[in-house]
Amino acid sequence: MTDLGVRRPTLLGGVGESAARPDGIAKTTGEFEFLGDMSADGMLWGATRRAYVPHARIVGLDVTPALAMRGVHAVLTFDDVPGHRYQGQHVTDQPVLAEGVIRHWGEAVAVVAADDPETARRAAAAITLELEELEPLTDLEEALERGEVYRHVRVRRGDPEARGEVVVEGTYETGMQDPAPLGNEAGLALPDGAGGVDIWGPTQWTHVDHRQLSACLGLQPEAVRVHPCRIGGAFGAREDLSLQTHIGMLALRTGRPVKMVYDRSESFAGHVKRHRSQMRYRHEADRDGNLVRVTARLLLDGGAYELTSAAVVANSSYFAVGAYDCPNVEVDGYVLRTNDPPTGAMRGFGANQPCFAAEAQMDRLAAQLGMDPLELRLRNALEQGGHLATTGQLIEHPLPTREVIRSLAAIPLPEPNDSDDPRLLPGGTGLTTPRSGVVRGVGYAVGFKNLQFSEAFDDYAEARVELTPDGAVVHTAAIEVGQGLVTILEQIVRSTLNMTHVRVAFDHTGRIGSAGSTSASRQTQMAGGAALEAARRVRDEALERAGGDELDEAGVWRDGRLLASLEELCAGAAIEHHVRYRHPATEEPDENGQGALHVDFCVAAHRAVVDVDVDLGMLRVVEIAIAQDVGKALNPQQLHGQIEGGIAQGMGQAIMEEVVLDRGVVRNPTFMDYLLPTSLDMPPVEAVLVEEPSPWGPYGAKGMAELPTVSATPAVAAAIRAATGRPLDRVPVRPQGIVGLQ
């Protein structure tokens, strides 16, 4: 038996603490090896030849000028794809390289491997490409008329004859938003010498990449290993394959490692965008403000290939009413094939667009009723025990809609700005806005969306936890894209095993099963749930082996006596447990879109305060406040970071971020022209965390990082409406709209 004088260790960094990120120091010092920093001996560099037109027929393609260049080792086209020539998460409709037709601006036509990046770029440019340009399809109404529909979601609930006494109607648009991760796409493919390949690429789901790559490279699954990577941001941009198949093909053809890195303009061409939308709404209520009926038609621009658009339009349709109770609903959601750039599941996937429209409708309805906009929302708030307005699903778990609204209302408003300091005025130091020309507006919005995957998707996550003499190791294929999952997994296992020394090992596809996608607000609950269950089993086995009742970093204890140290516990057979964790089951929708389609839900409320120069159309966001449903705050500091980052993206969509399309051509594919909020644009953020634990999330936690983006946009737009009196039915809001020229 171990020495009884051993002191009990103190747990540090457990659940509920703002534990420091294990990768934080390396990232701040620049020592962290991001994907673009990777290299290998004998490495070649890859480059892509793209066609920067929205629609064309390939009349001629000649790669011989590139092959003739010194230092070029391979030039590959569609005919060189060794396996299945199309890729895609759900429908494999996207050619690995263009097959005779260009269907969107920036489509990849050929790839090159050369000794250095400059030679690779020059070789790609040397490829002769002759195109016959075709008329692009970019109008959503025309696409609908022509039947270019990826998916139509039909929702019918309640009495089709029901009508309300008070009616408001509106037509709304949202622009195409780029995820704009700060890390460009980069990747490395390493042939293993036995016909297989290891691939490091920008990913949010290694196993779904693995499935596509194995098929496209013509290899058995065990011959391809996809590795989790150190990625500088995602927001949905990494859900779909970009350069992974290309570098895999080049590595297999040359027998040498191949690295590829996009510059910023190519990054705009190489990843998906948020769907632009056109939405038509009609809200009907009784004289007391109770919603009676909502009808909506939603058109989303899916771009050239389907990718994840089917899931996005489902979310748009099912959350078209918002976090409100309404007995009668009719929604038709369409996602359409066009010759615009492909779109996908950007942060909030599908909930953002209808939230902008539905929240504007609630404000219009409140004005028509002469009612306070928050009171109208409280009156119609959907909570536990109610039914989702669109699908009729019973809300079985905590949904604190009224609490987030009331918590938001309790946050004091910022003081009026009486200063002439130009830094506090919409014109900034340009001195274009006098204090007398500024009008302040306050706007509100409530955000609402599902958690995890829906519609009977077999959603699971695997994790393995092993006990070592030094602590514990969590093995997972879940992707850390900067959001802090690595910290959360450590904290969950620390608290479960009561030991501080826990680390996370991100394993490739050959070593562990899928953890699912880092998307849909799911990894805290899914990967975290798997890690929690595996850690519980490790703890139980350790206690059973030693006959104790407590486990910590020293070992197993009973009645204050240390029975066995960790070293002694690990001396024989290893203590490790592998778990495949599933969330509660969901259903497929019936012909009317009805059913228990979702696992759980999350809600937030935003308030935006803006100062507007109504003569020049300039504005300054003064403050954004939020009350956020989080279930349980596992790491409060990280939650606040996610809230602030999400608000930045939502505010960006409201007032500045838009991919400018000119009949399918992207006119602003750089950060010189695609505007992002900077630290100078970001206002103070006041946040309240509302904790009502989830019954199945680890320690009661909910995934929450998408909602700060979802309802920030309509809140900012509402504040600008309040200041200007303009309808402002499109985001981003432009100066022309503020001054009444659009």
NORJO-V575174 format. One record per backbone hydrogen bond with DSSP energy under -1.0 kcal/mol. CO is the residue of the C=O (numbers start at 1). NH is the residue of the N-H. E is the energy in kcal/mol with one decimal. If there is no record, write none. Layout:
co: <CO/CO>
nh: <NH/NH>
e: <E/E>
This chain:
co: <3/14/17/21/23/24/25/26/26/32/34/35/40/44/45/47/49/49/51/51/55/56/57/60/62/63/64/66/69/71/74/76/77/78/85/87/91/94/100/102/104/107/108/110/111/112/113/113/114/116/117/118/119/120/121/122/128/130/130/132/137/139/140/141/142/143/144/147/148/151/153/155/157/159/166/168/170/172/173/174/176/177/185/187/188/189/190/196/197/198/199/200/204/205/206/207/208/209/210/211/212/213/214/215/216/220/221/223/225/226/229/230/231/232/234/235/236/238/243/244/245/246/247/248/249/250/251/257/258/259/260/263/264/265/266/267/273/276/277/278/279/280/281/282/283/284/284/285/286/290/293/294/295/296/297/298/299/300/302/303/306/308/309/310/311/312/313/314/315/317/322/323/328/329/330/331/332/333/334/335/335/336/340/342/344/346/348/351/352/353/354/355/356/357/358/359/360/361/362/363/364/365/366/366/372/373/374/375/376/380/383/386/388/391/393/394/395/399/400/401/402/403/404/405/406/408/421/422/425/427/428/434/435/439/441/443/445/447/449/454/457/461/463/464/465/466/468/471/472/473/474/475/476/481/484/485/486/487/488/489/490/491/492/493/494/494/500/501/503/505/508/508/514/517/519/520/522/523/526/527/528/529/530/531/532/533/534/535/536/537/538/539/540/541/542/543/543/550/555/556/556/557/557/558/561/564/565/566/575/577/579/581/590/592/594/595/596/597/600/602/603/604/605/606/607/608/609/609/610/611/612/612/613/618/620/623/624/625/626/627/628/630/630/632/634/635/636/637/638/639/640/641/642/643/644/645/646/647/648/649/650/651/652/652/654/660/662/665/670/678/684/686/688/690/697/698/700/706/706/707/709/711/712/713/714/715/716/717/718/719/720/721/729/731/734/735/736>
nh: <6/17/19/24/27/28/29/31/32/34/37/38/43/259/114/112/109/110/53/106/134/102/132/130/128/67/68/69/72/115/113/111/80/81/96/94/93/87/58/56/107/51/98/49/76/47/73/74/45/120/121/122/123/124/125/126/62/59/60/57/339/143/144/145/146/148/147/149/337/335/333/331/329/162/285/283/281/279/731/277/659/274/262/260/200/258/198/192/225/190/227/188/518/209/210/211/212/213/214/215/216/217/219/84/83/223/224/197/199/509/231/35/233/183/237/347/239/204/247/248/249/250/251/252/253/254/255/44/189/46/187/267/268/269/270/271/344/301/174/299/172/297/170/295/168/292/293/166/289/286/284/330/282/332/280/334/278/336/343/338/309/312/313/314/315/316/317/318/319/320/324/382/294/157/296/155/298/153/300/150/151/302/304/273/346/349/351/355/356/357/358/359/360/361/362/363/364/365/366/367/368/369/370/371/376/377/378/379/380/325/386/395/392/595/388/396/385/401/404/405/406/407/408/409/410/411/424/425/428/430/431/437/438/612/610/608/606/604/602/457/459/581/579/475/577/473/471/468/503/466/505/464/507/233/488/489/490/491/492/493/494/495/496/497/498/499/502/472/474/476/511/512/462/519/522/452/526/528/530/531/532/533/534/535/536/537/538/539/540/541/542/543/544/545/546/547/548/557/552/563/564/549/550/561/558/556/569/570/467/465/463/461/593/156/590/597/587/455/451/449/629/447/627/445/625/443/622/623/441/620/439/614/617/613/611/609/686/607/688/605/690/632/702/634/16/639/640/641/642/643/644/645/646/647/648/649/650/651/652/653/654/655/656/657/733/667/665/662/674/682/624/626/628/630/700/701/694/709/710/711/713/715/716/717/718/719/720/721/722/723/724/725/173/175/738/739/741>
e: <-1.2/-1.8/-1.7/-1.1/-1.8/-2.1/-2.1/-1.2/-1.9/-1.2/-1.9/-1.4/-1.4/-2.6/-2.6/-2.7/-3.4/-1.4/-1.2/-2.0/-2.6/-3.4/-2.7/-3.2/-2.4/-2.2/-1.8/-1.4/-1.6/-1.8/-2.3/-2.1/-2.0/-1.5/-2.5/-2.0/-2.0/-3.1/-3.0/-1.8/-1.6/-2.2/-2.6/-3.2/-2.8/-1.8/-3.0/-1.4/-3.2/-2.2/-2.4/-2.5/-2.5/-2.2/-2.2/-1.4/-2.5/-2.5/-1.8/-2.7/-3.4/-2.3/-2.3/-2.4/-2.2/-2.6/-1.4/-1.9/-2.6/-1.9/-2.5/-2.2/-2.4/-1.5/-2.3/-2.8/-3.0/-3.0/-1.8/-2.1/-3.5/-3.6/-2.8/-2.3/-3.0/-2.3/-2.5/-2.0/-2.0/-3.0/-2.6/-2.5/-2.7/-1.8/-2.6/-2.0/-1.6/-3.1/-2.6/-1.5/-2.7/-2.7/-2.1/-2.5/-2.1/-2.1/-1.5/-2.5/-2.9/-1.8/-1.1/-2.4/-1.2/-2.4/-2.0/-1.4/-1.4/-1.1/-2.4/-2.0/-2.4/-2.2/-2.5/-2.2/-2.3/-2.5/-2.1/-3.2/-2.6/-3.5/-2.2/-2.2/-1.8/-1.1/-1.9/-1.1/-2.9/-2.3/-1.6/-2.7/-3.1/-2.2/-2.1/-2.4/-2.3/-3.1/-1.9/-2.8/-1.8/-2.0/-2.7/-2.3/-2.2/-2.0/-2.5/-2.8/-2.2/-2.7/-1.5/-1.5/-2.6/-1.7/-2.7/-1.3/-2.1/-2.4/-2.2/-2.8/-1.9/-1.1/-1.6/-2.2/-1.9/-2.5/-2.3/-2.8/-2.8/-2.9/-2.7/-2.6/-1.2/-2.2/-1.3/-1.1/-1.6/-1.9/-2.9/-1.4/-1.9/-1.5/-3.5/-2.2/-1.4/-2.1/-2.0/-1.8/-2.3/-2.7/-2.4/-2.3/-2.3/-2.1/-1.0/-2.9/-2.2/-1.5/-2.6/-2.4/-1.4/-3.0/-2.5/-3.1/-2.2/-2.0/-3.0/-1.1/-3.1/-2.3/-2.4/-1.9/-2.7/-2.7/-2.1/-2.3/-1.4/-1.5/-2.3/-1.5/-1.8/-1.3/-1.6/-1.7/-1.5/-2.8/-2.6/-2.6/-3.2/-2.0/-2.2/-1.2/-2.0/-3.4/-3.0/-3.7/-2.2/-2.2/-1.4/-3.3/-1.9/-2.3/-3.5/-2.1/-2.3/-1.1/-1.9/-2.8/-1.5/-2.5/-2.6/-2.1/-2.8/-2.4/-1.8/-2.7/-1.7/-1.3/-1.5/-2.1/-2.7/-2.1/-2.0/-1.1/-1.5/-1.8/-1.4/-2.4/-3.3/-2.2/-2.4/-2.5/-2.4/-2.2/-2.5/-2.4/-2.2/-1.9/-2.1/-2.7/-2.7/-2.3/-2.4/-2.5/-2.3/-2.7/-1.9/-1.5/-1.5/-2.9/-2.1/-3.0/-1.3/-2.7/-1.6/-2.1/-2.2/-2.8/-2.4/-2.1/-2.9/-2.3/-2.0/-2.1/-2.2/-2.4/-1.8/-1.7/-2.6/-2.1/-2.0/-1.8/-2.2/-2.7/-2.3/-1.8/-3.0/-2.5/-2.4/-1.5/-2.8/-2.7/-2.6/-1.0/-2.1/-3.1/-2.9/-2.6/-1.8/-2.6/-2.3/-2.2/-3.1/-2.0/-2.0/-1.2/-2.2/-2.2/-2.3/-2.0/-2.6/-2.5/-2.5/-2.5/-2.7/-2.4/-2.0/-1.7/-2.4/-3.2/-2.2/-2.1/-1.4/-2.0/-2.4/-3.7/-3.6/-2.8/-1.4/-2.5/-3.4/-1.7/-2.0/-2.6/-2.6/-2.4/-2.6/-1.9/-2.6/-1.4/-1.5/-1.8/-1.0/-1.4/-2.3/-2.3/-2.4/-2.0/-2.0/-2.3/-2.4/-1.7/-2.1/-3.3/-2.0/-1.9/-1.5/-2.0/-3.3>
